[in-house]
């Protein structure tokens, strides 16, 4: 394999057939380039989709009320469903072994004021468990606790952007902010890796806001996380049970999809995984087909090369060259062209991804890249492709009879 004379012959053959070698090598390099770029694009889409869920626990289920579209249980269609505190407690008690964390969400819009600074923000009034469900990162202070909830404390946790808007360079912890002319003490500041807009929000105890808005027990959403050990099938089964039991509780037709919405992140992740798997398969298929074209091209150039060197091969065999030596010569040439051009395509794709990839940071597409396993797989494909491309021409060269070769014109 490392015979100097053999490699001299290989390089001499490449020099003799520069154009054909370039075109054939280009087809292989282009195939690897396309394959890597397609797989990187699929990874970019998957990263974008997954990034939208980074700020939430992946085992989250949301229960949202709607408006019925069918008459049922003596009620007419068009009835608006309203969730209440009792619904949350019912779910907590009925599925104590399934539920990990659970919280209500009660929404309000407020005008916040601190000294001369004002701004409009969304308030989510929740339970303490909501911090784990939303993966809220407290950068200073704390999240509210059960004592705050029971005492209906007028405390809030504000987003980083809210702190920047209202307090500028001041530390907001312990200070009081007016929300719709009511004074609340700031006990924490949070950040959100998945969504900058979320940092313009405010969290408060749900009991406090229910008391402020007419001493109500209404809630807008129930958010919960289920047992993290559940697989997809068990997670979907659990969300199905939740939907059935809540529809019975609110007398909603089981077939009415508008009366109540139970949304499970597991379904979203399953759909994303299936979608990206299909795209990855298409990308591999397209790259493979282009690679096959390159292999055929290399096979053709090897056939032409052997035809031009028929007499030379005959002389070699007449002087005692073994068929194995002839096969090695042709295979090494094929593998060299394939591997070199393929690695050039691979490096070119890497350079483009390294330069352009960080620029793509959108909700649907983020950080297109390839992992080490893809590179290893591409390398193996290159070597195998080189062997396959040169195998038939090599066998043909090894079977040339010296007497026939020497008489070839």
C-alpha positions as CSV (number, residue, x, y, z in Angstrom):
1,X,0.0,0.0,0.0
2,X,2.9,2.4,0.8
3,X,5.0,1.3,-2.2
4,X,6.6,4.5,-3.6
5,X,6.5,3.2,-7.2
6,X,2.8,2.4,-6.9
7,X,2.0,6.0,-5.7
8,X,4.1,7.5,-8.5
9,X,2.1,5.6,-11.0
10,X,-1.2,6.7,-9.4
11,X,-0.1,10.4,-9.5
12,X,1.1,10.0,-13.1
13,X,-2.3,8.6,-14.1
14,X,-4.1,11.5,-12.4
15,X,-1.9,14.0,-14.2
16,X,-2.6,12.3,-17.5
17,X,-6.4,12.5,-17.0
18,X,-6.7,15.8,-15.2
19,X,-10.1,16.9,-16.5
20,X,-11.8,13.5,-16.0
21,X,-10.2,13.2,-12.5
22,X,-11.4,16.7,-11.6
23,X,-14.9,16.2,-12.8
24,X,-15.2,12.8,-11.1
25,X,-13.7,14.0,-7.9
26,X,-16.0,17.1,-8.0
27,X,-19.1,14.8,-8.2
28,X,-18.0,12.9,-5.1
29,X,-17.0,16.1,-3.2
30,X,-20.3,17.7,-4.1
31,X,-22.2,14.7,-2.9
32,X,-20.5,14.8,0.5
33,X,-21.0,18.6,0.7
34,X,-24.7,18.2,-0.1
35,X,-25.1,15.4,2.4
36,X,-23.5,17.3,5.2
37,X,-25.4,20.5,4.4
38,X,-28.7,18.7,4.3
39,X,-28.1,16.9,7.6
40,X,-26.9,20.2,9.2
41,X,-30.1,21.9,7.9
42,X,-32.2,19.2,9.4
43,X,-30.4,19.6,12.7
44,X,-30.9,23.3,12.5
45,X,-34.6,22.9,12.1
46,X,-34.7,20.4,15.0
47,X,-32.7,22.8,17.2
48,X,-35.1,25.6,16.3
49,X,-38.1,23.6,17.2
50,X,-36.6,22.2,20.4
51,X,-35.4,25.7,21.4
52,X,-39.0,26.9,21.6
53,X,-39.5,24.4,24.5
54,X,-36.3,25.1,26.3
55,X,-38.0,27.3,28.8
56,X,-40.6,24.7,29.8
57,X,-40.4,21.3,31.3
58,X,-40.6,18.7,28.5
59,X,-43.2,16.6,30.4
60,X,-45.7,19.4,30.6
61,X,-49.5,19.3,29.9
62,X,-51.7,22.3,29.6
63,X,-55.5,22.2,30.2
64,X,-57.3,25.2,28.6
65,X,-61.0,25.9,28.5
66,X,-62.8,26.7,25.3
67,X,-66.4,27.1,24.0
68,X,-68.5,24.0,23.3
69,X,-69.4,23.3,19.7
70,X,-72.0,20.6,20.5
71,X,-75.0,20.4,22.7
72,X,-74.5,17.9,25.5
73,X,-76.0,16.9,28.9
74,X,-78.9,19.4,28.6
75,X,-76.6,22.3,27.7
76,X,-76.7,24.1,24.3
77,X,-73.7,24.5,22.1
78,X,-71.7,27.7,22.5
79,X,-71.3,27.4,26.2
80,X,-68.1,28.9,27.5
81,X,-66.2,26.6,29.9
82,X,-64.6,28.2,33.0
83,X,-61.9,26.4,35.0
84,X,-61.8,27.0,38.8
85,X,-59.6,26.3,41.8
86,X,-61.7,23.2,42.5
87,X,-60.7,21.8,39.1
88,X,-57.0,22.1,39.9
89,X,-57.5,20.4,43.3
90,X,-59.6,17.7,41.6
91,X,-56.8,16.9,39.2
92,X,-54.2,17.0,42.0
93,X,-56.1,14.5,44.1
94,X,-57.3,12.3,41.3
95,X,-53.9,11.8,39.8
96,X,-51.6,12.1,42.8
97,X,-49.3,9.3,41.5
98,X,-49.1,10.8,38.0
99,X,-48.7,14.5,38.7
100,X,-45.3,15.9,39.5
101,X,-46.0,19.6,39.7
102,X,-49.3,21.5,39.2
103,X,-50.2,25.1,39.0
104,X,-53.0,27.4,37.9
105,X,-52.5,30.4,35.6
106,X,-54.5,33.5,36.0
107,X,-53.7,36.3,33.5
108,X,-53.9,40.0,33.9
109,X,-52.6,43.1,32.1
110,X,-51.2,45.9,34.3
111,X,-49.7,49.3,34.1
112,X,-46.6,49.2,36.2
113,X,-45.1,52.3,37.8
114,X,-41.9,53.0,39.7
115,X,-41.1,56.7,40.4
116,X,-41.3,58.4,37.0
117,X,-41.0,55.2,34.9
118,X,-44.1,53.3,33.6
119,X,-44.8,50.4,31.4
120,X,-47.5,47.9,30.4
121,X,-46.9,44.2,31.2
122,X,-48.6,40.9,31.5
123,X,-49.0,39.3,34.9
124,X,-49.2,35.5,35.3
125,X,-50.6,34.7,38.7
126,X,-49.6,31.1,39.5
127,X,-48.8,28.6,42.3
128,X,-45.2,28.1,43.5
129,X,-45.0,24.8,41.5
130,X,-45.1,27.0,38.4
131,X,-41.4,27.8,38.8
132,X,-40.5,24.1,38.0
133,X,-43.0,23.8,35.2
134,X,-41.8,26.9,33.4
135,X,-38.2,26.4,34.4
136,X,-38.1,30.0,35.6
137,X,-34.5,31.0,36.4
138,X,-34.2,33.3,39.4
139,X,-31.2,35.5,39.0
140,X,-31.7,37.4,42.3
141,X,-34.1,37.0,45.2
142,X,-36.6,34.2,45.2
143,X,-39.8,32.9,43.8
144,X,-42.9,33.1,46.0
145,X,-43.7,30.2,48.2
146,X,-46.7,28.5,49.9
147,X,-46.7,31.0,52.7
148,X,-47.1,33.9,50.2
149,X,-49.9,31.9,48.5
150,X,-51.8,31.2,51.8
151,X,-51.4,34.8,53.1
152,X,-52.4,36.3,49.7
153,X,-49.2,38.3,49.9
154,X,-48.8,41.3,47.6
155,X,-45.4,40.2,46.2
156,X,-44.2,39.8,42.7
157,X,-41.3,38.3,40.7
158,X,-40.4,40.5,37.8
159,X,-38.6,39.7,34.5
160,X,-35.1,41.0,33.7
161,X,-36.5,43.3,31.0
162,X,-39.1,44.7,33.4
163,X,-36.3,45.5,35.9
164,X,-34.3,47.2,33.2
165,X,-37.3,49.3,32.0
166,X,-38.5,50.5,35.4
167,X,-35.4,50.4,37.7
168,X,-32.6,51.2,35.2
169,X,-29.4,50.7,37.3
170,X,-31.2,50.3,40.6
171,X,-31.5,47.0,42.4
172,X,-35.3,46.2,42.4
173,X,-35.2,43.7,45.3
174,X,-37.2,44.8,48.3
175,X,-38.6,47.8,46.5
176,X,-42.3,48.5,45.8
177,X,-43.8,48.8,42.4
178,X,-47.3,49.9,41.6
179,X,-49.4,47.6,39.4
180,X,-52.7,49.3,38.4
181,X,-52.2,51.6,41.4
182,X,-51.7,48.8,43.9
183,X,-48.4,48.5,45.6
184,X,-46.5,45.1,45.4
185,X,-43.1,44.3,46.9
186,X,-40.5,42.8,44.5
187,X,-39.0,39.6,45.9
188,X,-37.2,38.3,42.9
189,X,-36.0,38.8,39.3
190,X,-36.1,36.1,36.7
191,X,-34.6,35.4,33.3
192,X,-35.8,33.1,30.5
193,X,-33.3,31.4,28.1
194,X,-36.0,30.4,25.7
195,X,-37.8,33.7,25.1
196,X,-36.8,37.3,25.7
197,X,-40.4,38.4,25.6
198,X,-41.1,36.3,28.6
199,X,-38.7,38.5,30.5
200,X,-41.2,41.3,30.1
201,X,-43.6,39.4,32.3
202,X,-44.4,39.4,36.0
203,X,-45.3,36.5,38.3
204,X,-47.5,36.8,41.4
205,X,-49.4,34.4,43.7
206,X,-52.6,33.3,42.1
207,X,-54.5,33.8,45.4
208,X,-53.5,37.4,45.6
209,X,-54.8,38.2,42.1
210,X,-58.0,36.2,42.5
211,X,-58.7,38.3,45.6
212,X,-57.9,41.6,43.8
213,X,-60.3,40.8,40.9
214,X,-63.5,40.3,42.8
215,X,-62.5,37.6,45.2
216,X,-63.0,35.0,42.4
217,X,-61.8,31.4,42.2
218,X,-61.6,31.4,38.3
219,X,-58.4,30.3,36.6
220,X,-57.4,30.5,33.0
221,X,-55.2,27.5,32.5
222,X,-54.1,24.4,34.5
223,X,-50.4,23.6,33.9
224,X,-48.8,20.4,35.2
225,X,-45.9,18.0,34.7
226,X,-46.4,14.3,34.9
227,X,-44.1,11.6,36.2
228,X,-40.9,12.1,34.2
229,X,-40.3,8.3,33.9
230,X,-43.3,7.9,31.6
231,X,-42.6,7.0,28.0
232,X,-44.5,8.5,25.1
233,X,-47.3,5.9,25.2
234,X,-47.9,6.3,28.9
235,X,-47.7,10.1,28.6
236,X,-50.3,10.2,25.9
237,X,-52.5,7.7,27.8
238,X,-52.3,10.0,30.8
239,X,-53.3,13.1,28.9
240,X,-56.2,11.2,27.3
241,X,-57.4,10.3,30.8
242,X,-57.2,13.9,31.8
243,X,-59.2,15.0,28.9
244,X,-61.9,12.4,29.4
245,X,-62.3,13.2,33.1
246,X,-62.3,16.9,32.7
247,X,-64.9,16.7,29.9
248,X,-67.1,14.6,32.1
249,X,-66.7,17.0,35.0
250,X,-67.8,20.0,32.8
251,X,-70.4,18.0,30.8
252,X,-68.7,18.4,27.5
253,X,-69.4,16.0,24.6
254,X,-66.4,13.5,24.4
255,X,-66.2,14.2,20.7
256,X,-66.3,18.0,21.1
257,X,-62.7,19.2,20.4
258,X,-63.5,22.9,21.0
259,X,-64.9,22.7,24.6
260,X,-61.6,21.8,26.3
261,X,-58.0,21.6,25.1
262,X,-55.5,19.2,26.7
263,X,-52.1,19.8,25.1
264,X,-49.2,17.4,25.8
265,X,-45.7,18.4,25.0
266,X,-45.0,14.7,24.3
267,X,-47.1,15.0,21.2
268,X,-45.2,18.0,20.0
269,X,-41.8,16.3,20.6
270,X,-43.1,13.1,18.8
271,X,-44.3,15.1,15.8
272,X,-41.0,17.0,15.6
273,X,-39.0,13.8,15.9
274,X,-41.0,12.2,13.2
275,X,-40.8,15.2,10.9
276,X,-37.0,15.6,11.3
277,X,-36.5,11.9,10.9
278,X,-38.3,12.1,7.5
279,X,-36.2,15.1,6.5
280,X,-33.0,13.4,7.6
281,X,-34.0,10.3,5.5
282,X,-34.6,12.5,2.5
283,X,-31.3,14.3,3.0
284,X,-29.4,11.0,3.2
285,X,-31.2,9.7,0.2
286,X,-30.4,12.7,-2.0
287,X,-26.8,12.7,-0.8
288,X,-26.5,8.9,-1.5
289,X,-27.9,9.2,-5.0
290,X,-25.4,12.0,-5.8
291,X,-22.7,9.9,-4.3
292,X,-23.7,6.9,-6.5
293,X,-23.3,9.2,-9.5
294,X,-19.8,10.0,-8.3
295,X,-19.0,6.3,-7.8
296,X,-20.2,5.5,-11.3
297,X,-18.0,8.4,-12.6
298,X,-15.0,7.0,-10.8
299,X,-15.7,3.6,-12.2
300,X,-15.8,5.0,-15.7
301,X,-12.5,6.8,-15.4
302,X,-10.9,3.6,-14.0
303,X,-12.3,1.7,-17.0
304,X,-10.9,4.2,-19.4
305,X,-7.6,4.3,-17.6
306,X,-7.3,0.5,-17.7
307,X,-8.1,0.4,-21.4
308,X,-5.4,2.9,-22.1
309,X,-3.0,0.9,-20.0
310,X,-3.9,-2.5,-21.3
311,X,-0.5,-3.2,-22.9
312,X,1.3,-1.9,-19.8
313,X,-0.8,-4.3,-17.6
314,X,0.0,-7.1,-20.0
315,X,3.8,-6.4,-19.7
316,X,3.5,-6.4,-15.9
317,X,1.7,-9.7,-15.9
318,X,4.2,-11.2,-18.4
319,X,7.0,-10.1,-16.0
320,X,5.4,-11.9,-13.1
321,X,3.0,-9.3,-11.6
322,X,0.3,-11.0,-9.6
323,X,-3.4,-10.2,-10.1
324,X,-3.5,-9.0,-6.5
325,X,-0.9,-6.3,-7.3
326,X,-2.9,-5.1,-10.3
327,X,-6.1,-5.0,-8.2
328,X,-4.3,-3.0,-5.4
329,X,-3.0,-0.5,-7.9
330,X,-6.5,0.2,-9.4
331,X,-8.2,0.2,-6.0
332,X,-5.7,2.5,-4.4
333,X,-6.1,5.0,-7.2
334,X,-9.9,4.9,-6.9
335,X,-9.8,5.2,-3.1
336,X,-7.4,8.1,-3.2
337,X,-9.5,10.1,-5.7
338,X,-12.7,9.4,-3.7
339,X,-11.3,10.1,-0.3
340,X,-9.4,13.2,-1.2
341,X,-12.3,14.8,-3.1
342,X,-14.8,13.7,-0.4
343,X,-12.7,15.2,2.4
344,X,-12.4,18.5,0.4
345,X,-16.3,18.6,0.2
346,X,-16.5,17.7,3.9
347,X,-14.1,20.5,4.9
348,X,-15.8,23.0,2.6
349,X,-19.2,22.2,4.2
350,X,-17.6,22.6,7.7
351,X,-16.1,25.9,6.9
352,X,-19.4,27.3,5.6
353,X,-21.3,25.9,8.6
354,X,-18.8,27.5,11.0
355,X,-19.0,30.8,9.3
356,X,-22.7,31.1,8.5
357,X,-24.3,28.8,11.1
358,X,-24.2,31.2,14.1
359,X,-26.0,33.8,12.0
360,X,-29.1,31.6,12.0
361,X,-30.9,32.0,15.3
362,X,-34.7,32.0,14.6
363,X,-37.6,30.1,16.3
364,X,-37.7,27.7,13.3
365,X,-34.0,27.4,12.5
366,X,-31.1,27.5,14.9
367,X,-27.4,26.5,14.9
368,X,-27.2,24.2,11.9
369,X,-24.4,21.7,12.6
370,X,-23.2,18.1,12.2
371,X,-22.0,15.9,15.0
372,X,-19.0,13.6,15.2
373,X,-21.0,10.5,14.2
374,X,-21.9,12.1,10.9
375,X,-18.3,12.9,10.1
376,X,-17.3,9.3,11.0
377,X,-20.1,7.9,8.9
378,X,-19.2,10.1,6.0
379,X,-15.5,9.0,6.2
380,X,-16.6,5.3,6.1
381,X,-18.9,6.0,3.2
382,X,-15.9,7.6,1.3
383,X,-13.7,4.6,1.8
384,X,-16.4,2.1,0.9
385,X,-17.3,4.2,-2.2
386,X,-13.7,4.2,-3.3
387,X,-13.5,0.5,-3.0
388,X,-16.8,0.0,-4.9
389,X,-15.9,2.4,-7.6
390,X,-12.6,0.7,-8.4
391,X,-13.6,-2.9,-7.7
392,X,-15.0,-3.9,-11.1
393,X,-12.3,-2.1,-13.1
394,X,-9.7,-3.7,-10.9
395,X,-11.1,-7.2,-11.4
396,X,-11.2,-6.6,-15.1
397,X,-7.6,-5.5,-15.1
398,X,-6.5,-8.5,-13.1
399,X,-8.1,-10.8,-15.6
400,X,-6.3,-9.4,-18.6
401,X,-4.3,-12.1,-20.4
402,X,-0.7,-11.1,-21.2
403,X,-0.9,-12.4,-24.8
404,X,-4.1,-10.5,-25.5
405,X,-2.8,-7.3,-23.8
406,X,0.5,-7.3,-25.7
407,X,-1.3,-7.6,-29.0
408,X,-3.7,-4.7,-28.2
409,X,-3.2,-1.7,-30.4
